[in-house]
């Protein structure tokens, strides 16, 4: 009998800032007290969008911090034909976000070079007040597995793992995420609370494990192996999706009136106007929604394989195998399991 207990900690942080290579006067900054913002000509509001003229980037510092506190205990023992292993696992994950990666110093888009020279933009965004938000999740699991020697040439492995999380939460009750109404229409304003989820579907994630190893002749020259398992991807990196929502690190769409923006530089630390909608008087604003499905399921993959090996000579072996998998509940907004379309019209 062997018992192994482990304690672990891992942490890391990263910063991002796009500053001008040469000093720039403070009065040309789009947002007061920071670096000049980003400019895109002939493309979308994001500097990463395709543009006729490469985007001129600019942003204020943003910082991301990740911390993991992990505990695990595994017990293994052999009794007769059985080789048992069982254990538990616990992890506390912390993700802190400060600042904003997009629009922290304001981004402005112009449709053409002429419009840029005339200073007549089409759209602009800014993140005025991006506080430090701290996201937390607790993950846990237990498992039991038995390797059974059914015969001298036949081994069977049976296992079960149960994983779970307590969802995705903000430490001070400031998680802002967009929910849906009864008609599955996104609501005008995000809901704010400790949990970012409407329902937590990660409380019970059962994962079977089955394996087989067989020597048909018992001579050691053949080996047939087969296995099946279900695996989950516990989502613990959702802060970058929830943080850009109002009223905290909201990406505010600036009004462009008759081709002109409000007087620059914009003021920081001002109260954000309400979201524009039915019955909302001016001044109001439109915000770029981020977030994630408040009823999301945990990404899951089923995997299976079959392998046959044959020793042909002392130093020659032939192996034939098949491995398959199927994933579902993936965090994609499109179905990627379809054949590509071919345009019949070359100009289409």
Phi, psi and omega in degrees: 000134180227133175239132181236121177244139182226147171234138183214153174219137174220139180209151178199159179215156178214151178234153178222129175207137176244098183252153178294148180289336178237152180301139180240144178299143183295334185280358176258002176288142178290322181242128187299147174075026181206197179281159172301150183278195182257147180234133177233130180246120178079020180217197180277180185290338179274137177299343178277351181286149177301139182216155177290325177238131183308139181297143175265105189279155174190134180204161174268164185298139171228145186229139174235136182232136176234136176223140178230129174243119190233140173226143179208150177216126181234134179240131179229136177206154182245134177215110181064234180275000186253139172237102187268146169216136178209155183187175179229157182215139181220136178216131175254119182250137179233134177226118179250134180237130178226131184085188181218137182282332183238122177085012183292335177241012181083137174239137182230135182243135176243141182287328183218168176295323178298317178296326177294316180295329177272357182056055179235082182284167177254332180202157180202149177225158177206147172247105186281314188231105181246094182282173174281121177245138183242116181257145185223146171209146177246128180241144181210161179198156167222157180211159173217139184212144181226124172260114188251128176268090183292319177217175180296336181243019184216119177241141179233134178243128177233131181211158177217132177234140180236117178248157182200158172219164176262023177090204182230119192228154175253135193297331182247021178071034184242028178281121180250120180216147180276133178250177181244148177275188185296336179266014180059040173252135183297137182286156184295318182243147178288157173269143184241130180186188180289317181266142176272355186250149170277320176223140178259107180266013182252027179276336183218101180236093182273132185231103177284152175227127179225133178217150182219135174228126188218134172252102187302325184262342182074011181261352181087005180262349178239150173210126176241124181233139178217149182204154176213141178201155175243135184227144180245152174250097181294124186278110179227033178220050186258356182297325181292345177267327183274332186298322187283015181267152175292153010260015188264281180255048187290137173273103186270128175279119182281140180288133175250106184254118180054035177084007182234148178269167172300163181300130179259154002282154177287153181273139175269166174054043174247154180294131180285141177291160179292162178290132179295139180184181180302127178079006180263114182283162174286149003276138175222174182217163175250134182244144177282111182289141174239230177078197183205169182302119181291352177241031185295151173258162182282128176304134187225145176226134172259134183229140177213156180203157176219128182227135176238128180238143179220125176278117181268327178209180183300327182236028181218128181223142178248133180230131176233131184213163175222134177230132181226160179203157174215129180245150178208170188058030179285153182272056175246152178256022178210160176269113182266001182264055177220153183289153178291151178267143178249124180289125177288329179264114182302333180272357185276000000 
